[in-house]
Amino acid sequence: MTRATTYLELSQEGGGAHKFYEVTVEGTVVSVRYGRIGAGGQTQVSSFPTVAKAQAAARKKIGEKVRKGYAPAVQGQRAGRPVTPRQVTSAPSTARRAAPVLWRFRTGSAAFGIHIDEDRCWVGNQDGDVYTLSHGGEVLARYQLPDGVKCLVADDFWIYAGCDDGKVYDLSSKLPHAAYDIAADVDIFWLDIHEGVLNVSDHGGGLTVIDHEDEHQWARKSTGQYAWMVRADGRAVYHGHHQGVTAYEAGGSAELWHTRTKGAVLFGWQEDDSVYAGTSNHVVQRLSKTRGAIEATYGCDAPVYSCATAPDGRFVFAGDSSSSVYCFAADGTRLWKLGTGDGSALSMQYLDEKLYMVTTSGALLCVDASDAAIRAAEQGSVPVPVDIKSTAALPTYTPATTVQAVSSVSSVSSDAAGGVVVECIQDGGRLRVHVVSEGYEPTWNVQFPRAIREAGTRYVVDALHPAQAGFYRVRGEIRRLV
């Protein structure tokens, strides 16, 4: 059987696209493999009734990509995206007592990603695994992503995982979708999202801002390298690097202030009026969002890998490189220091008198941070941690490049097929998605996964939510109307 393969690449200078597209025809079967140069990519396979129709479909796909700027290339000549794994060490704790760990879940590899909300706990590790658990420690689901998870971030209802493959996956519905595709020359260190706008800090001390349509908005280079911290709100983006913290205007990239911190910034946290920078020089420093002034300093005994606060900064928590966790009063007074018992905390979050941490050993720890539990721990009385196990029947989800098809509806309304109807249209050289159902602004774009956009196709989504910037965000499942 004859086999023909066409390999194309699109690689643009200055932080543009860095992708490949490969079409293989073998008899009546057409295989399409695509993704970021240097990665394995994703594959779609289609069958046709005749060889001629398969070849025609392949020519159409290739022609579409050539018109978008793809060109024939030799696979392997261009390098893949740079990825700098976070090299972290963890020494034994110097604390005299252990923290009151209620339960722990070991994921299998070092974990940087954590998000804790009212419903569940999320943890993501360097193997690309994301797990969700109940607050009591029951493992609920697993997501298998193509590459290591850099971080997990929340933007209201939506949960995103930033990965080493340069993609940011939306985990908010049953099947994850790639929502953003970061330029290949950006060596990602950390991410934050606010109102659908993605902020990326990188190895070179750069800050890249990408809008809801996955299109580059602006980029700036801060004075320092190794930018591990990025936090954002409606006013500014706060960028932490080895020369301190720099704030940029959220809508335009103008520098608002720059503050030198005591040591290189390794992690960041934010509250409404303050940002917190954990540094290599054994401190967490609280900075005013409006002026950048240092308002308080929280002293630890080793480099600070992570930090978090109770609401409004009432308490400040820190995890160091020596497997210890600290709690401070808002004014900087150290209240306690305890050992984690399971490596150094790489990320952490506080909720309802519990401190959740992910560690160098790959564990998600739930610590009882109530006053009574801490007092008991300081006296040497701690609970025996419950080791949480996942089951073989655990639901596992992988990124989707296709969606379920549902029957056409006779009329387009807000309750069509149980949701809202949207349509993918060709807008110049780009595919956009607009709302068709009544009761919505038809000129607004819909934030929609690029991998499933097909011009002229209608989809039904569970719900749409308006964003302040004038676009809609999908909530729930997406189905294709046929």
Order of alpha helices (4+ residues) and beta strands (2+ residues): beta-beta-beta-beta-alpha-beta-beta-beta-beta-beta-beta-beta-beta-beta-beta-beta-beta-beta-beta-beta-beta-beta-beta-beta-beta-beta-beta-beta-beta-beta-beta-beta-beta-beta-alpha-beta-beta-beta-beta-beta-beta-beta-beta
